[in-house]
Amino acid sequence: MFKRTETMSIQDFMNRPKVEPKKINIKPIVKVSVVAGVALLSLSFGDVTLASANAINGVITAKVVNAFDPLVELVKALSYPISLVMMLGGGLLIMIGSSDKGFSMIQKAGLGYIIVQMLPILMDLLVEIAKSL
């Protein structure tokens, strides 16, 4: 668990024998595989593997889209109570005689609620448009 430490003088440290690094035999290996109709090209050098940019791009896109899922769900969950309060306020304005303001508030709350509930569809649309560019 604990490593032993060795204490030495600066002169001993500076005069210690040099350790040569190990030489590694690296042979490049090229692999082409097809996953779900997409050709993946990977180039391996020993323990290091480089994948084609197309495969990496798809993974990054999926991770970025999935990273926003909790935020989108939170906004969708909050949209119902907020729109309900706005519509109730619009109803109260209609009751006290400001019918133009009341109907306008109800209309805007309803439209805002529908747009917020459609956010996932709009996000998917934007991602597909970005993929085609």
SESE-836283 format. One record per atom (N, C-alpha, C): residue number from 1; atom name; x negated, y, z negated. Coordinates in steps of 0.001 Angstrom, whole numbers, always signed. Layout:
SESE-836283
site k NUM, a CA, X X, Y Y, Z Z
...
//
This chain:
SESE-836283
site k 1, a N, X -819, Y -1180, Z +0
site k 1, a CA, X +0, Y +0, Z +0
site k 1, a C, X -868, Y +1251, Z +0
site k 2, a N, X -1833, Y +1329, Z -887
site k 2, a CA, X -2715, Y +2482, Z -927
site k 2, a C, X -4008, Y +2158, Z -204
site k 3, a N, X -4520, Y +3109, Z +551
site k 3, a CA, X -5794, Y +2923, Z +1244
site k 3, a C, X -6929, Y +3343, Z +322
site k 4, a N, X -8026, Y +2648, Z +447
site k 4, a CA, X -9202, Y +3029, Z -324
site k 4, a C, X -9859, Y +4218, Z +338
site k 5, a N, X -10358, Y +5107, Z -450
site k 5, a CA, X -11098, Y +6247, Z +83
site k 5, a C, X -12563, Y +6088, Z -279
site k 6, a N, X -13389, Y +6513, Z +609
site k 6, a CA, X -14829, Y +6428, Z +394
site k 6, a C, X -15367, Y +7840, Z +251
site k 7, a N, X -16194, Y +8051, Z -741
site k 7, a CA, X -16791, Y +9351, Z -981
site k 7, a C, X -18239, Y +9319, Z -510
site k 8, a N, X -18634, Y +10316, Z +291
site k 8, a CA, X -20014, Y +10388, Z +774
site k 8, a C, X -20413, Y +11841, Z +905
site k 9, a N, X -21687, Y +12044, Z +983
site k 9, a CA, X -22183, Y +13406, Z +1127
site k 9, a C, X -22007, Y +13857, Z +2569
site k 10, a N, X -22134, Y +15141, Z +2797
site k 10, a CA, X -21988, Y +15691, Z +4149
site k 10, a C, X -23086, Y +15148, Z +5050
site k 11, a N, X -24309, Y +15010, Z +4519
site k 11, a CA, X -25421, Y +14508, Z +5324
site k 11, a C, X -25161, Y +13067, Z +5761
site k 12, a N, X -24653, Y +12223, Z +4849
site k 12, a CA, X -24333, Y +10840, Z +5220
site k 12, a C, X -23211, Y +10817, Z +6267
site k 13, a N, X -22262, Y +11700, Z +6103
site k 13, a CA, X -21150, Y +11768, Z +7056
site k 13, a C, X -21649, Y +12140, Z +8453
site k 14, a N, X -22539, Y +13119, Z +8517
site k 14, a CA, X -23045, Y +13579, Z +9814
site k 14, a C, X -23984, Y +12551, Z +10449
site k 15, a N, X -24671, Y +11721, Z +9654
site k 15, a CA, X -25641, Y +10755, Z +10178
site k 15, a C, X -25057, Y +9356, Z +10367
site k 16, a N, X -23775, Y +9177, Z +10191
site k 16, a CA, X -23197, Y +7842, Z +10341
site k 16, a C, X -23239, Y +7419, Z +11804
site k 17, a N, X -23283, Y +6121, Z +12082
site k 17, a CA, X -23336, Y +5667, Z +13476
site k 17, a C, X -22022, Y +5957, Z +14199
site k 18, a N, X -22131, Y +6264, Z +15466
site k 18, a CA, X -20946, Y +6559, Z +16265
site k 18, a C, X -20238, Y +5265, Z +16628
site k 19, a N, X -18929, Y +5319, Z +16606
site k 19, a CA, X -18114, Y +4165, Z +16961
site k 19, a C, X -17615, Y +4376, Z +18385
site k 20, a N, X -17899, Y +3423, Z +19241
site k 20, a CA, X -17461, Y +3498, Z +20634
site k 20, a C, X -15996, Y +3109, Z +20726
site k 21, a N, X -15220, Y +3849, Z +21486
site k 21, a CA, X -13813, Y +3471, Z +21648
site k 21, a C, X -13689, Y +2185, Z +22452
site k 22, a N, X -12614, Y +1438, Z +22151
site k 22, a CA, X -12381, Y +198, Z +22891
site k 22, a C, X -11941, Y +530, Z +24311
site k 23, a N, X -12447, Y -258, Z +25234
site k 23, a CA, X -12032, Y -83, Z +26627
site k 23, a C, X -10820, Y -969, Z +26879
site k 24, a N, X -9806, Y -353, Z +27510
site k 24, a CA, X -8564, Y -1058, Z +27783
site k 24, a C, X -8463, Y -1290, Z +29277
site k 25, a N, X -8154, Y -2508, Z +29643
site k 25, a CA, X -7970, Y -2853, Z +31046
site k 25, a C, X -6529, Y -2506, Z +31428
site k 26, a N, X -6392, Y -1453, Z +32236
site k 26, a CA, X -5059, Y -988, Z +32630
site k 26, a C, X -4835, Y -1328, Z +34101
site k 27, a N, X -3830, Y -2152, Z +34338
site k 27, a CA, X -3453, Y -2503, Z +35709
site k 27, a C, X -2048, Y -1951, Z +35954
site k 28, a N, X -1895, Y -1118, Z +36969
site k 28, a CA, X -556, Y -575, Z +37226
site k 28, a C, X +390, Y -1657, Z +37733
site k 29, a N, X +1623, Y -1638, Z +37236
site k 29, a CA, X +2651, Y -2584, Z +37654
site k 29, a C, X +3852, Y -1765, Z +38099
site k 30, a N, X +4294, Y -1990, Z +39322
site k 30, a CA, X +5448, Y -1280, Z +39862
site k 30, a C, X +6618, Y -2252, Z +39899
site k 31, a N, X +7746, Y -1847, Z +39304
site k 31, a CA, X +8944, Y -2678, Z +39295
site k 31, a C, X +10097, Y -1898, Z +39903
site k 32, a N, X +10858, Y -2544, Z +40736
site k 32, a CA, X +12066, Y -1946, Z +41297
site k 32, a C, X +13220, Y -2844, Z +40885
site k 33, a N, X +14217, Y -2263, Z +40237
site k 33, a CA, X +15382, Y -3040, Z +39822
site k 33, a C, X +16637, Y -2258, Z +40178
site k 34, a N, X +17718, Y -2978, Z +40359
site k 34, a CA, X +18993, Y -2357, Z +40699
site k 34, a C, X +19950, Y -2575, Z +39537
site k 35, a N, X +20421, Y -1469, Z +38953
site k 35, a CA, X +21365, Y -1523, Z +37840
site k 35, a C, X +22600, Y -737, Z +38250
site k 36, a N, X +23727, Y -1408, Z +38277
site k 36, a CA, X +25021, Y -777, Z +38610
site k 36, a C, X +24947, Y -35, Z +39940
site k 37, a N, X +24282, Y -611, Z +40910
site k 37, a CA, X +24194, Y -20, Z +42238
site k 37, a C, X +23183, Y +1098, Z +42367
site k 38, a N, X +22390, Y +1368, Z +41329
site k 38, a CA, X +21392, Y +2425, Z +41372
site k 38, a C, X +20018, Y +1786, Z +41301
site k 39, a N, X +19160, Y +2131, Z +42251
site k 39, a CA, X +17808, Y +1585, Z +42262
site k 39, a C, X +16953, Y +2328, Z +41248
site k 40, a N, X +16324, Y +1568, Z +40364
site k 40, a CA, X +15454, Y +2150, Z +39350
site k 40, a C, X +14021, Y +1753, Z +39656
site k 41, a N, X +13139, Y +2717, Z +39683
site k 41, a CA, X +11731, Y +2492, Z +39938
site k 41, a C, X +10970, Y +2766, Z +38662
site k 42, a N, X +10176, Y +1792, Z +38206
site k 42, a CA, X +9378, Y +2021, Z +37007
site k 42, a C, X +7935, Y +1654, Z +37294
site k 43, a N, X +7022, Y +2417, Z +36728
site k 43, a CA, X +5596, Y +2226, Z +36907
site k 43, a C, X +4996, Y +2036, Z +35529
site k 44, a N, X +4336, Y +898, Z +35299
site k 44, a CA, X +3795, Y +574, Z +33986
site k 44, a C, X +2284, Y +590, Z +34014
site k 45, a N, X +1687, Y +1205, Z +32999
site k 45, a CA, X +247, Y +1187, Z +32761
site k 45, a C, X +38, Y +641, Z +31358
site k 46, a N, X -176, Y -634, Z +31222
site k 46, a CA, X -357, Y -1222, Z +29898
site k 46, a C, X +920, Y -1074, Z +29094
site k 47, a N, X +869, Y -306, Z +28020
site k 47, a CA, X +2029, Y -112, Z +27154
site k 47, a C, X +2881, Y +1087, Z +27552
site k 48, a N, X +2417, Y +1895, Z +28504
site k 48, a CA, X +3124, Y +3109, Z +28902
site k 48, a C, X +3915, Y +2823, Z +30163
site k 49, a N, X +5226, Y +3138, Z +30131
site k 49, a CA, X +6085, Y +2918, Z +31288
site k 49, a C, X +6708, Y +4234, Z +31712
site k 50, a N, X +6637, Y +4529, Z +32999
site k 50, a CA, X +7254, Y +5725, Z +33563
site k 50, a C, X +8435, Y +5285, Z +34405
site k 51, a N, X +9609, Y +5861, Z +34167
site k 51, a CA, X +10800, Y +5506, Z +34918
site k 51, a C, X +11099, Y +6592, Z +35939
site k 52, a N, X +11926, Y +6261, Z +36913
site k 52, a CA, X +12262, Y +7242, Z +37938
site k 52, a C, X +13100, Y +8357, Z +37322
site k 53, a N, X +13005, Y +9527, Z +37912
site k 53, a CA, X +13696, Y +10705, Z +37380
site k 53, a C, X +15206, Y +10547, Z +37444
site k 54, a N, X +15699, Y +9797, Z +38411
site k 54, a CA, X +17132, Y +9614, Z +38556
site k 54, a C, X +17713, Y +8884, Z +37348
site k 55, a N, X +17031, Y +7848, Z +36876
site k 55, a CA, X +17523, Y +7095, Z +35725
site k 55, a C, X +17476, Y +7955, Z +34472
site k 56, a N, X +16414, Y +8709, Z +34296
site k 56, a CA, X +16266, Y +9552, Z +33112
site k 56, a C, X +17301, Y +10668, Z +33131
site k 57, a N, X +17540, Y +11257, Z +34309
site k 57, a CA, X +18500, Y +12344, Z +34435
site k 57, a C, X +19900, Y +11897, Z +34019
site k 58, a N, X +20303, Y +10693, Z +34411
site k 58, a CA, X +21624, Y +10185, Z +34043
site k 58, a C, X +21762, Y +9987, Z +32550
site k 59, a N, X +20700, Y +9503, Z +31912
site k 59, a CA, X +20727, Y +9293, Z +30470
site k 59, a C, X +20802, Y +10624, Z +29743
site k 60, a N, X +20022, Y +11593, Z +30189
site k 60, a CA, X +20019, Y +12907, Z +29544
site k 60, a C, X +21381, Y +13576, Z +29699
site k 61, a N, X +21971, Y +13489, Z +30870
site k 61, a CA, X +23290, Y +14080, Z +31101
site k 61, a C, X +24321, Y +13458, Z +30166
site k 62, a N, X +24292, Y +12141, Z +30037
site k 62, a CA, X +25249, Y +11461, Z +29159
site k 62, a C, X +25052, Y +11887, Z +27709
site k 63, a N, X +23798, Y +12020, Z +27279
site k 63, a CA, X +23545, Y +12419, Z +25892
site k 63, a C, X +23993, Y +13848, Z +25627
site k 64, a N, X +23774, Y +14743, Z +26590
site k 64, a CA, X +24189, Y +16140, Z +26402
site k 64, a C, X +25708, Y +16238, Z +26333
site k 65, a N, X +26411, Y +15524, Z +27220
site k 65, a CA, X +27870, Y +15562, Z +27215
site k 65, a C, X +28400, Y +14969, Z +25908
site k 66, a N, X +27821, Y +13856, Z +25459
site k 66, a CA, X +28280, Y +13229, Z +24223
site k 66, a C, X +27920, Y +14053, Z +22991
site k 67, a N, X +26913, Y +14894, Z +23084
site k 67, a CA, X +26533, Y +15728, Z +21938
site k 67, a C, X +27609, Y +16763, Z +21629
site k 68, a N, X +28363, Y +17171, Z +22626
site k 68, a CA, X +29406, Y +18182, Z +22423
site k 68, a C, X +30740, Y +17580, Z +22000
site k 69, a N, X +30868, Y +16257, Z +21973
site k 69, a CA, X +32138, Y +15626, Z +21623
site k 69, a C, X +32667, Y +16026, Z +20239
site k 70, a N, X +31837, Y +16025, Z +19176
site k 70, a CA, X +32392, Y +16433, Z +17879
site k 70, a C, X +32898, Y +17872, Z +17863
site k 71, a N, X +32187, Y +18762, Z +18550
site k 71, a CA, X +32613, Y +20159, Z +18603
site k 71, a C, X +33928, Y +20299, Z +19361
site k 72, a N, X +34062, Y +19586, Z +20460
site k 72, a CA, X +35293, Y +19643, Z +21253
site k 72, a C, X +36462, Y +19088, Z +20438
site k 73, a N, X +36242, Y +17989, Z +19729
site k 73, a CA, X +37310, Y +17406, Z +18917
site k 73, a C, X +37718, Y +18348, Z +17783
site k 74, a N, X +36749, Y +19049, Z +17195
site k 74, a CA, X +37058, Y +20009, Z +16136
site k 74, a C, X +37920, Y +21153, Z +16672
site k 75, a N, X +37542, Y +21684, Z +17827
site k 75, a CA, X +38310, Y +22789, Z +18427
site k 75, a C, X +39714, Y +22312, Z +18790
site k 76, a N, X +39827, Y +21093, Z +19318
site k 76, a CA, X +41149, Y +20558, Z +19654
site k 76, a C, X +42005, Y +20381, Z +18411
site k 77, a N, X +41387, Y +19929, Z +17310
site k 77, a CA, X +42147, Y +19725, Z +16076
site k 77, a C, X +42612, Y +21051, Z +15476
site k 78, a N, X +41800, Y +22087, Z +15611
site k 78, a CA, X +42176, Y +23389, Z +15059
site k 78, a C, X +43166, Y +24149, Z +15952
site k 79, a N, X +43277, Y +23761, Z +17208
site k 79, a CA, X +44129, Y +24522, Z +18128
site k 79, a C, X +45613, Y +24400, Z +17780
site k 80, a N, X +46039, Y +23251, Z +17271
site k 80, a CA, X +47465, Y +23084, Z +16951
site k 80, a C, X +47912, Y +24007, Z +15817
site k 81, a N, X +47219, Y +23983, Z +14648
site k 81, a CA, X +47695, Y +24883, Z +13591
site k 81, a C, X +47590, Y +26365, Z +13955
site k 82, a N, X +46528, Y +26720, Z +14687
site k 82, a CA, X +46377, Y +28130, Z +15058
site k 82, a C, X +47495, Y +28553, Z +16013
site k 83, a N, X +47802, Y +27718, Z +17007
site k 83, a CA, X +48867, Y +28083, Z +17949
site k 83, a C, X +50231, Y +28089, Z +17259
site k 84, a N, X +50408, Y +27193, Z +16286
site k 84, a CA, X +51672, Y +27180, Z +15542
site k 84, a C, X +51862, Y +28484, Z +14773
site k 85, a N, X +50810, Y +28949, Z +14111
site k 85, a CA, X +50898, Y +30215, Z +13369
site k 85, a C, X +51169, Y +31379, Z +14323
site k 86, a N, X +50506, Y +31372, Z +15474
site k 86, a CA, X +50720, Y +32444, Z +16454
site k 86, a C, X +52165, Y +32434, Z +16973
site k 87, a N, X +52700, Y +31231, Z +17236
site k 87, a CA, X +54078, Y +31147, Z +17724
site k 87, a C, X +55071, Y +31568, Z +16649
site k 88, a N, X +54788, Y +31210, Z +15391
site k 88, a CA, X +55658, Y +31659, Z +14304
site k 88, a C, X +55626, Y +33179, Z +14177
site k 89, a N, X +54426, Y +33741, Z +14334
site k 89, a CA, X +54313, Y +35205, Z +14312
site k 89, a C, X +55096, Y +35840, Z +15452
site k 90, a N, X +55022, Y +35222, Z +16629
site k 90, a CA, X +55796, Y +35724, Z +17762
site k 90, a C, X +57292, Y +35651, Z +17494
site k 91, a N, X +57741, Y +34560, Z +16853
site k 91, a CA, X +59154, Y +34427, Z +16493
site k 91, a C, X +59589, Y +35495, Z +15504
site k 92, a N, X +58707, Y +35790, Z +14544
site k 92, a CA, X +59032, Y +36853, Z +13585
site k 92, a C, X +59102, Y +38210, Z +14272
site k 93, a N, X +58218, Y +38463, Z +15224
site k 93, a CA, X +58281, Y +39735, Z +15955
site k 93, a C, X +59585, Y +39856, Z +16745
site k 94, a N, X +60041, Y +38734, Z +17317
site k 94, a CA, X +61322, Y +38756, Z +18039
site k 94, a C, X +62459, Y +39064, Z +17069
site k 95, a N, X +62379, Y +38492, Z +15860
site k 95, a CA, X +63447, Y +38701, Z +14867
site k 95, a C, X +63517, Y +40142, Z +14379
site k 96, a N, X +62370, Y +40841, Z +14344
site k 96, a CA, X +62412, Y +42224, Z +13839
site k 96, a C, X +62608, Y +43250, Z +14954
site k 97, a N, X +62751, Y +42782, Z +16176
site k 97, a CA, X +63101, Y +43703, Z +17250
site k 97, a C, X +62014, Y +43958, Z +18274
site k 98, a N, X +60816, Y +43443, Z +18087
site k 98, a CA, X +59749, Y +43634, Z +19079
site k 98, a C, X +59683, Y +42403, Z +19981
site k 99, a N, X +60738, Y +42254, Z +20774
site k 99, a CA, X +60835, Y +41024, Z +21569
site k 99, a C, X +59752, Y +40928, Z +22643
site k 100, a N, X +59331, Y +42053, Z +23235
site k 100, a CA, X +58280, Y +41996, Z +24258
site k 100, a C, X +56980, Y +41472, Z +23659
site k 101, a N, X +56607, Y +42028, Z +22500
site k 101, a CA, X +55389, Y +41560, Z +21828
site k 101, a C, X +55518, Y +40105, Z +21398
site k 102, a N, X +56685, Y +39735, Z +20894
site k 102, a CA, X +56919, Y +38376, Z +20405
site k 102, a C, X +56808, Y +37342, Z +21504
site k 103, a N, X +57498, Y +37591, Z +22629
site k 103, a CA, X +57438, Y +36640, Z +23745
site k 103, a C, X +56026, Y +36562, Z +24332
site k 104, a N, X +55356, Y +37709, Z +24380
site k 104, a CA, X +53985, Y +37731, Z +24880
site k 104, a C, X +53065, Y +36896, Z +23981
site k 105, a N, X +53259, Y +37026, Z +22661
site k 105, a CA, X +52429, Y +36274, Z +21723
site k 105, a C, X +52705, Y +34775, Z +21840
site k 106, a N, X +53948, Y +34368, Z +21963
site k 106, a CA, X +54304, Y +32954, Z +22109
site k 106, a C, X +53728, Y +32405, Z +23413
site k 107, a N, X +53835, Y +33185, Z +24486
site k 107, a CA, X +53317, Y +32753, Z +25786
site k 107, a C, X +51803, Y +32563, Z +25736
site k 108, a N, X +51094, Y +33508, Z +25135
site k 108, a CA, X +49646, Y +33415, Z +25056
site k 108, a C, X +49202, Y +32262, Z +24157
site k 109, a N, X +49927, Y +32031, Z +23062
site k 109, a CA, X +49591, Y +30922, Z +22171
site k 109, a C, X +49798, Y +29580, Z +22866
site k 110, a N, X +50896, Y +29454, Z +23604
site k 110, a CA, X +51161, Y +28204, Z +24327
site k 110, a C, X +50132, Y +27950, Z +25413
site k 111, a N, X +49791, Y +28985, Z +26168
site k 111, a CA, X +48800, Y +28842, Z +27225
site k 111, a C, X +47414, Y +28510, Z +26649
site k 112, a N, X +47060, Y +29168, Z +25545
site k 112, a CA, X +45782, Y +28886, Z +24897
site k 112, a C, X +45718, Y +27459, Z +24381
site k 113, a N, X +46820, Y +26968, Z +23815
site k 113, a CA, X +46861, Y +25591, Z +23311
site k 113, a C, X +46662, Y +24591, Z +24446
site k 114, a N, X +47314, Y +24811, Z +25570
site k 114, a CA, X +47184, Y +23903, Z +26714
site k 114, a C, X +45754, Y +23913, Z +27238
site k 115, a N, X +45136, Y +25073, Z +27345
site k 115, a CA, X +43759, Y +25162, Z +27848
site k 115, a C, X +42790, Y +24457, Z +26908
site k 116, a N, X +42964, Y +24652, Z +25602
site k 116, a CA, X +42063, Y +24003, Z +24636
site k 116, a C, X +42226, Y +22479, Z +24699
site k 117, a N, X +43449, Y +22000, Z +24864
site k 117, a CA, X +43661, Y +20557, Z +24950
site k 117, a C, X +43090, Y +19971, Z +26243
site k 118, a N, X +42900, Y +20798, Z +27257
site k 118, a CA, X +42331, Y +20330, Z +28526
site k 118, a C, X +40812, Y +20478, Z +28587
site k 119, a N, X +40162, Y +20911, Z +27513
site k 119, a CA, X +38706, Y +21098, Z +27509
site k 119, a C, X +37920, Y +19861, Z +27944
site k 120, a N, X +38244, Y +18661, Z +27457
site k 120, a CA, X +37469, Y +17498, Z +27914
site k 120, a C, X +37554, Y +17274, Z +29421
site k 121, a N, X +38716, Y +17518, Z +29995
site k 121, a CA, X +38864, Y +17356, Z +31448
site k 121, a C, X +38012, Y +18389, Z +32179
site k 122, a N, X +38010, Y +19624, Z +31679
site k 122, a CA, X +37201, Y +20677, Z +32302
site k 122, a C, X +35710, Y +20381, Z +32169
site k 123, a N, X +35296, Y +19841, Z +31015
site k 123, a CA, X +33880, Y +19476, Z +30835
site k 123, a C, X +33469, Y +18375, Z +31810
site k 124, a N, X +34314, Y +17352, Z +31954
site k 124, a CA, X +34010, Y +16273, Z +32903
site k 124, a C, X +33919, Y +16801, Z +34322
site k 125, a N, X +34805, Y +17724, Z +34672
site k 125, a CA, X +34777, Y +18328, Z +35999
site k 125, a C, X +33470, Y +19081, Z +36225
site k 126, a N, X +33033, Y +19878, Z +35235
site k 126, a CA, X +31783, Y +20622, Z +35369
site k 126, a C, X +30581, Y +19687, Z +35483
site k 127, a N, X +30587, Y +18601, Z +34745
site k 127, a CA, X +29478, Y +17642, Z +34819
site k 127, a C, X +29423, Y +17005, Z +36196
site k 128, a N, X +30567, Y +16634, Z +36741
site k 128, a CA, X +30593, Y +16027, Z +38088
site k 128, a C, X +30159, Y +17023, Z +39154
site k 129, a N, X +30532, Y +18282, Z +39003
site k 129, a CA, X +30097, Y +19309, Z +39958
site k 129, a C, X +28581, Y +19486, Z +39865
site k 130, a N, X +28048, Y +19484, Z +38647
site k 130, a CA, X +26588, Y +19641, Z +38461
site k 130, a C, X +25840, Y +18442, Z +39041
site k 131, a N, X +26409, Y +17236, Z +38946
site k 131, a CA, X +25750, Y +16053, Z +39509
site k 131, a C, X +25669, Y +16119, Z +41029
site k 132, a N, X +26677, Y +16730, Z +41652
site k 132, a CA, X +26701, Y +16757, Z +43111
site k 132, a C, X +25741, Y +17788, Z +43692
site k 133, a N, X +25273, Y +18737, Z +42884
site k 133, a CA, X +24346, Y +19758, Z +43381
site k 133, a C, X +22956, Y +19254, Z +43514
//
